[in-house]
Amino acid sequence: MCPASERQTTDRSWDNLDLLVPVNEALARVLDAVRPLPPVDCELLEALDRVSASPARATEDVPPFTNSAMDGFAVRAADTTGASPAAPVSLAVVGAIAAGEPATERIAPGEAIRIMTGAPVPAGADAVVRFEDTANVNSRVEVHRPVAALENVRLAGEDIRAGEVAVPAGTALSAPWVGMLAALGQVTVTIHRQPRVAILSTGNELVAANGTTGSGRIRDSNSTTLAALVAEAGGLPLALGAVRDEMDDLRAALRRAVDDFRPDLILTSGGVSVGDYDMVKDALRAEGKIAIWQVRMKPGKPLAFGAVNGVPLLGLPGNPVAAAISFLQFGHPAIRRMLGHPDVSLPTVTAVTTAEIANAGQRRHFMRVRLQDGPDGRLSATPAGEQGAGILSSLALADGLLVVPEDLTHVPAGSCLPVQLLRGRG
């Protein structure tokens, strides 16, 4: 049993707490503004991990005929009653059927037909005896074990009946679902179009990844990090580089993003806080309908959301970790919604904290943690390193984000909390 953590119930002294938008409310506003993108047809293998936009209905039974599930002998089950190694049942072998061949013969009482896996079960037979349960095969076969009716037999339509919806709309197409479509005879599938996501970093201090740092200049890691996160979410990233904190440059970059690249979503990072040079919010408002929020979370309190010429825009904080975590909470679900996924959230598990956590400020804290299987079978969560909003290395090391609720001011070691997975565990 996990101990209860201390919850804040009366202290409202944190500055402007009532003005902060709760995380769930901010997410609801973002998701309310996006929809699944129009459907397109694509080849089956190109549809892997995408979402079906229309149902796929079977035009025939799968499998299309009753067939053998084993290599062996097609028999009448009643003829094998009482068979054993000490008292085998002897049946006359009257033919053989390989996979891909038609079953043209009919067996009579006391007869058997040699049959391969996948071959059609001949008329008169209702079971298959495995080769391993027979002996002394020649013109006759000795059966050493009785079989029940339909044993080792796959019935026509036992997987899917003709006319049934085999792949519902909204299905995330994993490898087995793609295989199912192939079994239905489909070579293409209708999916939701992949969203194009334009990415702009802002800041006079930014240089390209191969640029020279020093004298107040730093490399633009946000463009690459966000592009990778967009790709992980299923979007098509369009990294447009960095733009200076100049109103004319910012407005021109936004117009170019919309007009030249025709994105389905625009991501910016930086310039949405309250600093003297945080001009992105003013440029966004000048070019579109934008709301600037202070979200009740850490890291990543400042957030902008709205539209530029009808294209949804999400303005993220400039600190690398804050930008990434804000994207994971709001951008990732938006892209998943555009792809048609019914569940847009990150996969989440429960883990036991190994360290005491303080959570001042009454904000939802997304803490970078490493996960480990404990001896009791439960996952344990340990801080992945320093938790500052600029410490990208601890995000790289993390397996997930431990979610500390807003009203928990103190989390003792041994507490059970949700963890949003950043990578699969398997």
Secondary structure, 3 states (H helix, E strand, C coil): CCCCCEECCCCCCCCCHHHCECHHHHHHHHHHCCCCCCEEEEECHHHCCCEECCCEECCCCECCCCEECCCEEEECHHHHCCCCCCCCEEEEEEEEECCCCCCCCECCCCEEEEECCCCECCECCCEEEEHHHEECCCCEEEECCCCCCCCCEECCCCCECCCCEEECCCCECCHHHHHHHHHCCCCEEEEECCCEEEEEEECCCEECCCCCCECCEEECCHHHHHHHHHHHHCCEEEEEEEECCCHHHHHHHHHHHHHHHCCCEEEEECCCCCCCCCCHHHHHHHHEEEEEEEECEECCCEEEEEEECCEEEEEECCCHHHHHHHHHHHHHHHHHHHCCCCCCCCCEEEEEECCCEECCCCCEEEEEEEEEECCCCCEEEEECCCCCCCCHHHHHHCCEEEEECCCEEEECCCCEEEEEECCCCC
